[in-house]
Amino acid sequence: MGRCEAKQEQWYVPELLRIKGELMLKDTQHRSASSAEKCFSEALRLAKHQGALFWELRSAVSLARLWIGQDRKSDASQILAPVCGAFAKGLQIADVREARALLGELAGGKG
């Protein structure tokens, strides 16, 4: 991330933070859900600030998955719904399909 800052390429920082959070969750020795959550939340905040909707979507999906694993399904749904709603309905990008499917599973589990 320091390299992005040095070269004034801030646009990619949200995705780097999200990836860092994902790696934290995969590290079996030093797994830290709270640190990963901080990375996802910061990535989401930065993406919103930049108006980077795609990075916002990816960060929201990562955060939602973490929260689903912690049985925080309502929080996961609340973070995903507005981001999914910002994309056109027929858009067939894999990340958008994945987010909508996850949101659908959450909505189906509420009944």
N, C-alpha and C positions, 0 to 999 in steps of 0.2 A: 504494500500500500504506500510505503514511502516513495517508491519509484513513481507511482501515479501522481502523488502530490508534487514531487520534484519536477515532473514534466507537465504539470497542470492538466492531467488527464483524470480529473475527478469523476467523470461519468461512469467509470468502471468500478469504483470503490464499493458501491452497494453489492455488486455480484461477488467481489472478493471477500467481503464480510460474510455473505451467505455461505460461500464455499468453506470459509474458515469454520463457521458453525457446523456445517455438515461433517467436516473432518473431525471436529471435536467429538461428535456423536459416534463416529466410527472407531475412534481410538479406544481400544478395550482397556488399556492400562490407565489412561487419564480421562476417561469419559466424564464429561461435565455438562449436564443438561442446562444448568443455570448459565454457564458461560456461553453455550451455544445459543440459548434464548437471547442473551444480550447481543450477540452478533446478529441474529436474525432481526431483532427489534431495531437495532441501529441501521442495518441495511434497509429495512422498511422505511425508517424515518428519512434517511438520506435519499432514497429513491423517490419518495413523495416530494421532498424538497426540490429535487431536480426535475420533477415531472417525468421521471423515467418509469412509465407504466409497466413495461415488460419486467424490469428489475423488481418493481414493487410486487408484481404477480409472483415471481419466483421466490421472493423473500416471504411473502404471505403463505405460500404453499409449504415452505420449509417450517415456518413457525406453526402453522396449523397442524402439520404432521406431528411435531413435537408435542403440542398441546393435546392432540388426540391420544397420544401415548400416555399422557398424564391424566387422562379422563377429563379433560377440559374442553369437551366437544362444543359447548355453547360459545366459548371464547374463540375456538377455531372457526366456527361458522361466522361469527361476527367479523373476524379479520378477513375471511375469504370473500364474503358476499359483495361488499362494495367494489373490490378489485375486479372480481369476475364481471360485475355489472358494467364496468367501464369499457369492456371489450364488446364489439359487435357480436350479435347472437350467432351468426353463421360462420364466424371466424374459426378456421380449422388448424390453428397452430397447436402443436402437441402440448405445450405448456398450458394453453388455455383449456384444451380438452381435459387435461389431467386435473386442473383446478376445478372445473365444473363437475367432473365426476366425483371428486372428493367432496365438494359442496353438496352434491346430490346424495351421496352416502350419509352425510351428516344430517340432511333434512329427512331422509328415510328412517334414520335411527331415532328420531325424536318422537315418533308416533307410537 
